[in-house]
Amino acid sequence: MPWIRTIGPDEATGRLGKTYAASIAQTGKVFGITSSMSLDPRVLDSSMGLYRDIVQEGDALSRRQREMLATVVSKANECHY
């Protein structure tokens, strides 16, 4: 299994600390996919913005359809996200 150095929520400050706090407020934790980008908070924020724009706020499919597609793709890729 690959290993990526990350910054944990207890040591995050500045922009990363704010991003982590928002993640914890919304989901109750910081997921591994989020912390995998912690060394560059600009990349993390851009990735989260893209996800929001496509999955949460896009209008081509309903929210339910988008979430179902994400679930199916994650299952097909054997990924629990």
Biopython code that builds the backbone (N, CA, C, O; Angstrom):
import numpy as np
from Bio.PDB.StructureBuilder import StructureBuilder

atoms = [
    (1, "MET", "N", (0.849, -1.184, 0.000)),
    (1, "MET", "CA", (0.000, 0.000, 0.000)),
    (1, "MET", "C", (0.891, 1.243, 0.000)),
    (1, "MET", "O", (1.856, 1.308, 0.761)),
    (2, "PRO", "N", (0.579, 2.229, -0.845)),
    (2, "PRO", "CA", (1.383, 3.444, -0.881)),
    (2, "PRO", "C", (1.256, 4.248, 0.404)),
    (2, "PRO", "O", (0.263, 4.148, 1.124)),
    (3, "TRP", "N", (2.258, 5.029, 0.668)),
    (3, "TRP", "CA", (2.242, 5.885, 1.845)),
    (3, "TRP", "C", (2.451, 7.324, 1.396)),
    (3, "TRP", "O", (3.355, 7.610, 0.611)),
    (4, "ILE", "N", (1.628, 8.214, 1.886)),
    (4, "ILE", "CA", (1.726, 9.635, 1.566)),
    (4, "ILE", "C", (1.824, 10.396, 2.875)),
    (4, "ILE", "O", (0.998, 10.219, 3.771)),
    (5, "ARG", "N", (2.835, 11.240, 2.978)),
    (5, "ARG", "CA", (2.957, 12.083, 4.177)),
    (5, "ARG", "C", (1.785, 13.061, 4.192)),
    (5, "ARG", "O", (1.466, 13.678, 3.176)),
    (6, "THR", "N", (1.158, 13.192, 5.337)),
    (6, "THR", "CA", (0.006, 14.086, 5.470)),
    (6, "THR", "C", (0.141, 14.932, 6.723)),
    (6, "THR", "O", (0.964, 14.661, 7.597)),
    (7, "ILE", "N", (-0.682, 15.955, 6.785)),
    (7, "ILE", "CA", (-0.801, 16.796, 7.973)),
    (7, "ILE", "C", (-2.134, 16.466, 8.612)),
    (7, "ILE", "O", (-3.180, 16.590, 7.975)),
    (8, "GLY", "N", (-2.103, 16.049, 9.855)),
    (8, "GLY", "CA", (-3.326, 15.676, 10.560)),
    (8, "GLY", "C", (-4.100, 16.881, 11.053)),
    (8, "GLY", "O", (-3.560, 17.985, 11.122)),
    (9, "PRO", "N", (-5.359, 16.676, 11.397)),
    (9, "PRO", "CA", (-6.198, 17.780, 11.875)),
    (9, "PRO", "C", (-5.638, 18.473, 13.121)),
    (9, "PRO", "O", (-5.819, 19.678, 13.295)),
    (10, "ASP", "N", (-4.963, 17.716, 13.981)),
    (10, "ASP", "CA", (-4.437, 18.305, 15.212)),
    (10, "ASP", "C", (-3.226, 19.201, 14.971)),
    (10, "ASP", "O", (-2.873, 19.987, 15.850)),
    (11, "GLU", "N", (-2.583, 19.110, 13.820)),
    (11, "GLU", "CA", (-1.422, 19.939, 13.527)),
    (11, "GLU", "C", (-1.657, 20.928, 12.381)),
    (11, "GLU", "O", (-0.744, 21.664, 12.005)),
    (12, "ALA", "N", (-2.860, 20.952, 11.829)),
    (12, "ALA", "CA", (-3.179, 21.848, 10.713)),
    (12, "ALA", "C", (-3.399, 23.269, 11.216)),
    (12, "ALA", "O", (-4.049, 23.489, 12.238)),
    (13, "THR", "N", (-2.845, 24.227, 10.480)),
    (13, "THR", "CA", (-3.021, 25.646, 10.809)),
    (13, "THR", "C", (-3.384, 26.403, 9.540)),
    (13, "THR", "O", (-3.371, 25.838, 8.446)),
    (14, "GLY", "N", (-3.706, 27.675, 9.688)),
    (14, "GLY", "CA", (-3.975, 28.543, 8.545)),
    (14, "GLY", "C", (-5.068, 28.013, 7.637)),
    (14, "GLY", "O", (-6.107, 27.533, 8.091)),
    (15, "ARG", "N", (-4.805, 28.113, 6.336)),
    (15, "ARG", "CA", (-5.786, 27.710, 5.323)),
    (15, "ARG", "C", (-6.189, 26.250, 5.493)),
    (15, "ARG", "O", (-7.372, 25.922, 5.405)),
    (16, "LEU", "N", (-5.212, 25.362, 5.738)),
    (16, "LEU", "CA", (-5.515, 23.940, 5.910)),
    (16, "LEU", "C", (-6.361, 23.728, 7.158)),
    (16, "LEU", "O", (-7.294, 22.924, 7.141)),
    (17, "GLY", "N", (-6.053, 24.430, 8.230)),
    (17, "GLY", "CA", (-6.843, 24.312, 9.456)),
    (17, "GLY", "C", (-8.296, 24.686, 9.221)),
    (17, "GLY", "O", (-9.201, 24.035, 9.743)),
    (18, "LYS", "N", (-8.524, 25.739, 8.433)),
    (18, "LYS", "CA", (-9.893, 26.170, 8.126)),
    (18, "LYS", "C", (-10.610, 25.134, 7.266)),
    (18, "LYS", "O", (-11.787, 24.844, 7.479)),
    (19, "THR", "N", (-9.888, 24.580, 6.291)),
    (19, "THR", "CA", (-10.485, 23.555, 5.428)),
    (19, "THR", "C", (-10.841, 22.325, 6.235)),
    (19, "THR", "O", (-11.926, 21.767, 6.074)),
    (20, "TYR", "N", (-9.936, 21.896, 7.103)),
    (20, "TYR", "CA", (-10.201, 20.734, 7.958)),
    (20, "TYR", "C", (-11.390, 21.008, 8.886)),
    (20, "TYR", "O", (-12.246, 20.143, 9.071)),
    (21, "ALA", "N", (-11.441, 22.201, 9.464)),
    (21, "ALA", "CA", (-12.549, 22.539, 10.364)),
    (21, "ALA", "C", (-13.882, 22.464, 9.628)),
    (21, "ALA", "O", (-14.868, 21.973, 10.177)),
    (22, "ALA", "N", (-13.915, 22.944, 8.397)),
    (22, "ALA", "CA", (-15.148, 22.880, 7.596)),
    (22, "ALA", "C", (-15.513, 21.427, 7.299)),
    (22, "ALA", "O", (-16.686, 21.058, 7.349)),
    (23, "SER", "N", (-14.519, 20.611, 6.993)),
    (23, "SER", "CA", (-14.752, 19.195, 6.715)),
    (23, "SER", "C", (-15.314, 18.489, 7.948)),
    (23, "SER", "O", (-16.264, 17.712, 7.853)),
    (24, "ILE", "N", (-14.723, 18.767, 9.089)),
    (24, "ILE", "CA", (-15.186, 18.151, 10.341)),
    (24, "ILE", "C", (-16.598, 18.616, 10.676)),
    (24, "ILE", "O", (-17.424, 17.823, 11.128)),
    (25, "ALA", "N", (-16.876, 19.892, 10.456)),
    (25, "ALA", "CA", (-18.215, 20.418, 10.729)),
    (25, "ALA", "C", (-19.262, 19.751, 9.834)),
    (25, "ALA", "O", (-20.389, 19.508, 10.265)),
    (26, "GLN", "N", (-18.884, 19.454, 8.583)),
    (26, "GLN", "CA", (-19.843, 18.882, 7.638)),
    (26, "GLN", "C", (-19.970, 17.368, 7.784)),
    (26, "GLN", "O", (-21.077, 16.836, 7.707)),
    (27, "THR", "N", (-18.857, 16.667, 7.993)),
    (27, "THR", "CA", (-18.891, 15.204, 7.964)),
    (27, "THR", "C", (-18.489, 14.545, 9.280)),
    (27, "THR", "O", (-18.642, 13.333, 9.437)),
    (28, "GLY", "N", (-17.979, 15.324, 10.220)),
    (28, "GLY", "CA", (-17.572, 14.768, 11.509)),
    (28, "GLY", "C", (-16.145, 14.264, 11.551)),
    (28, "GLY", "O", (-15.672, 13.822, 12.598)),
    (29, "LYS", "N", (-15.441, 14.327, 10.404)),
    (29, "LYS", "CA", (-14.050, 13.871, 10.369)),
    (29, "LYS", "C", (-13.352, 14.380, 9.120)),
    (29, "LYS", "O", (-13.971, 14.997, 8.253)),
    (30, "VAL", "N", (-12.068, 14.118, 9.042)),
    (30, "VAL", "CA", (-11.293, 14.427, 7.840)),
    (30, "VAL", "C", (-10.994, 13.096, 7.163)),
    (30, "VAL", "O", (-10.279, 12.263, 7.718)),
    (31, "PHE", "N", (-11.536, 12.893, 5.971)),
    (31, "PHE", "CA", (-11.335, 11.649, 5.247)),
    (31, "PHE", "C", (-9.924, 11.577, 4.680)),
    (31, "PHE", "O", (-9.285, 12.606, 4.461)),
    (32, "GLY", "N", (-9.439, 10.359, 4.445)),
    (32, "GLY", "CA", (-8.102, 10.145, 3.908)),
    (32, "GLY", "C", (-7.878, 10.830, 2.581)),
    (32, "GLY", "O", (-6.791, 11.349, 2.331)),
    (33, "ILE", "N", (-8.891, 10.843, 1.716)),
    (33, "ILE", "CA", (-8.756, 11.506, 0.423)),
    (33, "ILE", "C", (-8.501, 12.997, 0.606)),
    (33, "ILE", "O", (-7.814, 13.617, -0.206)),
    (34, "THR", "N", (-9.052, 13.569, 1.666)),
    (34, "THR", "CA", (-8.834, 14.979, 1.968)),
    (34, "THR", "C", (-7.425, 15.201, 2.502)),
    (34, "THR", "O", (-6.711, 16.085, 2.029)),
    (35, "SER", "N", (-7.029, 14.410, 3.477)),
    (35, "SER", "CA", (-5.704, 14.608, 4.070)),
    (35, "SER", "C", (-4.580, 14.257, 3.098)),
    (35, "SER", "O", (-3.447, 14.701, 3.285)),
    (36, "SER", "N", (-4.875, 13.464, 2.059)),
    (36, "SER", "CA", (-3.834, 13.121, 1.085)),
    (36, "SER", "C", (-3.352, 14.352, 0.317)),
    (36, "SER", "O", (-2.275, 14.321, -0.278)),
    (37, "MET", "N", (-4.125, 15.426, 0.321)),
    (37, "MET", "CA", (-3.740, 16.662, -0.357)),
    (37, "MET", "C", (-3.321, 17.750, 0.620)),
    (37, "MET", "O", (-3.191, 18.913, 0.238)),
    (38, "SER", "N", (-3.110, 17.377, 1.885)),
    (38, "SER", "CA", (-2.866, 18.361, 2.935)),
    (38, "SER", "C", (-1.559, 19.122, 2.784)),
    (38, "SER", "O", (-1.431, 20.213, 3.341)),
    (39, "LEU", "N", (-0.594, 18.599, 2.064)),
    (39, "LEU", "CA", (0.674, 19.310, 1.906)),
    (39, "LEU", "C", (0.552, 20.526, 0.997)),
    (39, "LEU", "O", (1.422, 21.396, 1.000)),
    (40, "ASP", "N", (-0.522, 20.586, 0.222)),
    (40, "ASP", "CA", (-0.766, 21.752, -0.629)),
    (40, "ASP", "C", (-2.236, 22.149, -0.519)),
    (40, "ASP", "O", (-3.059, 21.708, -1.322)),
    (41, "PRO", "N", (-2.572, 22.982, 0.474)),
    (41, "PRO", "CA", (-3.970, 23.365, 0.705)),
    (41, "PRO", "C", (-4.651, 23.998, -0.504)),
    (41, "PRO", "O", (-5.872, 23.905, -0.633)),
    (42, "ARG", "N", (-3.888, 24.643, -1.397)),
    (42, "ARG", "CA", (-4.501, 25.212, -2.606)),
    (42, "ARG", "C", (-5.067, 24.111, -3.487)),
    (42, "ARG", "O", (-6.163, 24.242, -4.031)),
    (43, "VAL", "N", (-4.315, 23.024, -3.624)),
    (43, "VAL", "CA", (-4.781, 21.884, -4.411)),
    (43, "VAL", "C", (-6.001, 21.263, -3.745)),
    (43, "VAL", "O", (-6.979, 20.933, -4.415)),
    (44, "LEU", "N", (-5.942, 21.106, -2.436)),
    (44, "LEU", "CA", (-7.064, 20.542, -1.682)),
    (44, "LEU", "C", (-8.317, 21.381, -1.875)),
    (44, "LEU", "O", (-9.384, 20.845, -2.174)),
    (45, "ASP", "N", (-8.198, 22.682, -1.707)),
    (45, "ASP", "CA", (-9.369, 23.546, -1.865)),
    (45, "ASP", "C", (-9.906, 23.517, -3.300)),
    (45, "ASP", "O", (-11.119, 23.542, -3.508)),
    (46, "SER", "N", (-9.007, 23.464, -4.285)),
    (46, "SER", "CA", (-9.443, 23.378, -5.679)),
    (46, "SER", "C", (-10.174, 22.067, -5.944)),
    (46, "SER", "O", (-11.199, 22.045, -6.625)),
    (47, "SER", "N", (-9.643, 20.983, -5.404)),
    (47, "SER", "CA", (-10.272, 19.673, -5.579)),
    (47, "SER", "C", (-11.653, 19.645, -4.932)),
    (47, "SER", "O", (-12.610, 19.134, -5.514)),
    (48, "MET", "N", (-11.748, 20.192, -3.741)),
    (48, "MET", "CA", (-13.041, 20.223, -3.055)),
    (48, "MET", "C", (-14.031, 21.110, -3.798)),
    (48, "MET", "O", (-15.222, 20.803, -3.854)),
    (49, "GLY", "N", (-13.542, 22.213, -4.370)),
    (49, "GLY", "CA", (-14.410, 23.091, -5.155)),
    (49, "GLY", "C", (-14.918, 22.401, -6.402)),
    (49, "GLY", "O", (-16.092, 22.532, -6.750)),
    (50, "LEU", "N", (-14.045, 21.664, -7.083)),
    (50, "LEU", "CA", (-14.456, 20.919, -8.271)),
    (50, "LEU", "C", (-15.503, 19.872, -7.906)),
    (50, "LEU", "O", (-16.511, 19.723, -8.597)),
    (51, "TYR", "N", (-15.257, 19.147, -6.812)),
    (51, "TYR", "CA", (-16.230, 18.147, -6.346)),
    (51, "TYR", "C", (-17.589, 18.798, -6.062)),
    (51, "TYR", "O", (-18.633, 18.293, -6.474)),
    (52, "ARG", "N", (-17.550, 19.929, -5.350)),
    (52, "ARG", "CA", (-18.793, 20.648, -5.037)),
    (52, "ARG", "C", (-19.516, 21.057, -6.315)),
    (52, "ARG", "O", (-20.725, 20.863, -6.438)),
    (53, "ASP", "N", (-18.775, 21.622, -7.265)),
    (53, "ASP", "CA", (-19.387, 22.094, -8.510)),
    (53, "ASP", "C", (-20.009, 20.959, -9.315)),
    (53, "ASP", "O", (-21.085, 21.123, -9.890)),
    (54, "ILE", "N", (-19.343, 19.820, -9.359)),
    (54, "ILE", "CA", (-19.826, 18.710, -10.176)),
    (54, "ILE", "C", (-20.863, 17.868, -9.443)),
    (54, "ILE", "O", (-21.947, 17.613, -9.968)),
    (55, "VAL", "N", (-20.532, 17.440, -8.241)),
    (55, "VAL", "CA", (-21.368, 16.468, -7.538)),
    (55, "VAL", "C", (-22.494, 17.121, -6.758)),
    (55, "VAL", "O", (-23.622, 16.628, -6.771)),
    (56, "GLN", "N", (-22.208, 18.205, -6.090)),
    (56, "GLN", "CA", (-23.221, 18.786, -5.214)),
    (56, "GLN", "C", (-24.068, 19.859, -5.879)),
    (56, "GLN", "O", (-25.225, 20.048, -5.504)),
    (57, "GLU", "N", (-23.512, 20.568, -6.862)),
    (57, "GLU", "CA", (-24.242, 21.712, -7.412)),
    (57, "GLU", "C", (-24.501, 21.632, -8.913)),
    (57, "GLU", "O", (-25.158, 22.510, -9.471)),
    (58, "GLY", "N", (-24.000, 20.600, -9.569)),
    (58, "GLY", "CA", (-24.247, 20.440, -11.008)),
    (58, "GLY", "C", (-25.736, 20.240, -11.253)),
    (58, "GLY", "O", (-26.457, 19.802, -10.357)),
    (59, "ASP", "N", (-26.205, 20.558, -12.463)),
    (59, "ASP", "CA", (-27.647, 20.450, -12.706)),
    (59, "ASP", "C", (-28.016, 19.485, -13.837)),
    (59, "ASP", "O", (-29.195, 19.376, -14.174)),
    (60, "ALA", "N", (-27.038, 18.776, -14.439)),
    (60, "ALA", "CA", (-27.369, 17.827, -15.498)),
    (60, "ALA", "C", (-28.076, 16.596, -14.939)),
    (60, "ALA", "O", (-28.937, 16.016, -15.601)),
    (61, "LEU", "N", (-27.717, 16.202, -13.730)),
    (61, "LEU", "CA", (-28.334, 15.059, -13.049)),
    (61, "LEU", "C", (-28.843, 15.512, -11.699)),
    (61, "LEU", "O", (-28.382, 16.521, -11.165)),
    (62, "SER", "N", (-29.787, 14.779, -11.145)),
    (62, "SER", "CA", (-30.257, 15.104, -9.801)),
    (62, "SER", "C", (-29.170, 14.753, -8.784)),
    (62, "SER", "O", (-28.273, 13.964, -9.080)),
    (63, "ARG", "N", (-29.247, 15.320, -7.624)),
    (63, "ARG", "CA", (-28.280, 15.000, -6.561)),
    (63, "ARG", "C", (-28.287, 13.495, -6.288)),
    (63, "ARG", "O", (-27.232, 12.885, -6.120)),
    (64, "ARG", "N", (-29.457, 12.914, -6.246)),
    (64, "ARG", "CA", (-29.583, 11.474, -5.991)),
    (64, "ARG", "C", (-28.867, 10.658, -7.073)),
    (64, "ARG", "O", (-28.170, 9.691, -6.763)),
    (65, "GLN", "N", (-29.039, 11.045, -8.330)),
    (65, "GLN", "CA", (-28.374, 10.343, -9.425)),
    (65, "GLN", "C", (-26.848, 10.474, -9.333)),
    (65, "GLN", "O", (-26.121, 9.504, -9.544)),
    (66, "ARG", "N", (-26.375, 11.678, -9.018)),
    (66, "ARG", "CA", (-24.934, 11.893, -8.896)),
    (66, "ARG", "C", (-24.348, 11.061, -7.762)),
    (66, "ARG", "O", (-23.288, 10.456, -7.918)),
    (67, "GLU", "N", (-25.023, 11.029, -6.640)),
    (67, "GLU", "CA", (-24.541, 10.238, -5.507)),
    (67, "GLU", "C", (-24.563, 8.746, -5.837)),
    (67, "GLU", "O", (-23.658, 8.011, -5.440)),
    (68, "MET", "N", (-25.581, 8.298, -6.554)),
    (68, "MET", "CA", (-25.658, 6.896, -6.937)),
    (68, "MET", "C", (-24.504, 6.537, -7.877)),
    (68, "MET", "O", (-23.877, 5.490, -7.719)),
    (69, "LEU", "N", (-24.225, 7.399, -8.848)),
    (69, "LEU", "CA", (-23.096, 7.154, -9.752)),
    (69, "LEU", "C", (-21.782, 7.113, -8.985)),
    (69, "LEU", "O", (-20.942, 6.255, -9.255)),
    (70, "ALA", "N", (-21.588, 8.010, -8.048)),
    (70, "ALA", "CA", (-20.365, 8.021, -7.244)),
    (70, "ALA", "C", (-20.236, 6.726, -6.445)),
    (70, "ALA", "O", (-19.139, 6.182, -6.314)),
    (71, "THR", "N", (-21.341, 6.238, -5.918)),
    (71, "THR", "CA", (-21.330, 4.990, -5.156)),
    (71, "THR", "C", (-20.970, 3.806, -6.049)),
    (71, "THR", "O", (-20.157, 2.963, -5.671)),
    (72, "VAL", "N", (-21.571, 3.747, -7.222)),
    (72, "VAL", "CA", (-21.301, 2.645, -8.153)),
    (72, "VAL", "C", (-19.833, 2.667, -8.604)),
    (72, "VAL", "O", (-19.186, 1.621, -8.654)),
    (73, "VAL", "N", (-19.316, 3.841, -8.928)),
    (73, "VAL", "CA", (-17.915, 3.942, -9.362)),
    (73, "VAL", "C", (-16.985, 3.554, -8.228)),
    (73, "VAL", "O", (-16.012, 2.831, -8.442)),
    (74, "SER", "N", (-17.275, 4.028, -7.020)),
    (74, "SER", "CA", (-16.436, 3.654, -5.876)),
    (74, "SER", "C", (-16.445, 2.156, -5.642)),
    (74, "SER", "O", (-15.400, 1.562, -5.379)),
    (75, "LYS", "N", (-17.606, 1.545, -5.733)),
    (75, "LYS", "CA", (-17.717, 0.091, -5.555)),
    (75, "LYS", "C", (-16.944, -0.644, -6.653)),
    (75, "LYS", "O", (-16.228, -1.605, -6.373)),
    (76, "ALA", "N", (-17.087, -0.194, -7.888)),
    (76, "ALA", "CA", (-16.380, -0.834, -9.014)),
    (76, "ALA", "C", (-14.857, -0.714, -8.835)),
    (76, "ALA", "O", (-14.109, -1.606, -9.234)),
    (77, "ASN", "N", (-14.413, 0.386, -8.237)),
    (77, "ASN", "CA", (-12.985, 0.598, -8.004)),
    (77, "ASN", "C", (-12.515, 0.056, -6.659)),
    (77, "ASN", "O", (-11.366, 0.251, -6.264)),
    (78, "GLU", "N", (-13.431, -0.634, -5.956)),
    (78, "GLU", "CA", (-13.133, -1.177, -4.631)),
    (78, "GLU", "C", (-12.603, -0.106, -3.681)),
    (78, "GLU", "O", (-11.642, -0.317, -2.941)),
    (79, "CYS", "N", (-13.260, 1.044, -3.729)),
    (79, "CYS", "CA", (-12.891, 2.189, -2.904)),
    (79, "CYS", "C", (-14.065, 2.541, -1.993)),
    (79, "CYS", "O", (-15.193, 2.678, -2.467)),
    (80, "HIS", "N", (-13.819, 2.687, -0.708)),
    (80, "HIS", "CA", (-14.941, 2.943, 0.213)),
    (80, "HIS", "C", (-15.371, 4.405, 0.248)),
    (80, "HIS", "O", (-16.282, 4.743, 1.004)),
    (81, "TYR", "N", (-14.755, 5.288, -0.538)),
    (81, "TYR", "CA", (-15.215, 6.663, -0.597)),
    (81, "TYR", "C", (-16.424, 6.739, -1.462)),
    (81, "TYR", "O", (-16.982, 7.820, -1.651)),
]
sb = StructureBuilder()
sb.init_structure("model")
sb.init_model(0)
sb.init_chain("A")
sb.init_seg("    ")
for serial, (resi, resn, name, xyz) in enumerate(atoms, 1):
    if name == "N":
        sb.init_residue(resn, " ", resi, " ")
    sb.init_atom(name, np.array(xyz, "f"), 0.0, 1.0, " ", f" {name:<3s}", serial, name[0])
structure = sb.get_structure()
